[in-house]
Amino acid sequence: MEKCIPEIVFATNNPHKLEEARAILSGKVKVLSLADINCHDEIPETADTLEGNALIKAHWVKDRYGFDCFADDTGLMVEALHGAPGVYSARFAGEHCSPDDNIALLLDKLKEEINREARFVTVVALIFEGKEYLFEGEVKGRIANEHCGKSGFGYDPVFIPENSSLSFAEMAPEDKNAISHRGRAMTQFADFLDNR
């Protein structure tokens, strides 16, 4: 007997993340967007850890809308900046900054640095059938000296994963998903769904 495919909301307003999640979780769950459930809330991210922010977002949807939900939070940890921007990656250059503002600030802070080592970490928090789960993915790499590539989003144009000469923004989406921090966390999530 086939398992029925559950519907789970992804608590994000980022269309790129939604597309990635739907590609990775295809056939395992039906991924609903916030718009699909008519949620237009400004969901807070007030924790000082990636896990905390992801859980806040997942619980927000579950508690207010009743849907099982997953949410993610991602941080770019740069060695020369003592782990910054970390949990503040999305608002590194200020509360209402653009991704380009964040990249410009990052490159400026690293312009005299020889050490370009960095890592991307994503934590996915899932509220499913009354229980809470966490999945974490990490990829090591380095920060490029300039923008490279037109694909992806966020810091993708300046993050070059280890064992690659291409930035995430220069890769085909399926190649990025296979090795990225979010891809790794989402693959753990997909494995969990397969084995439930």
Secondary structure, 3 states (H helix, E strand, C coil): CCCCCCEEEECCCCHHHHHHHHHHCCCCCEEECCHHHCCCCCCCCCCCCHHHHHHHHHHHHHHHHCCCEEEEEEEEEEHHHCCCEECCHHHCCCCCCCHHHHHHHHHHHCCCCCCCEEEEEEEEEEEECCEEEEEEEEEEEEECCCCCCCCCCCCHHHEEECCCCCCHHHCCHHHHHHHCHHHHHHHHHHHHHHHC
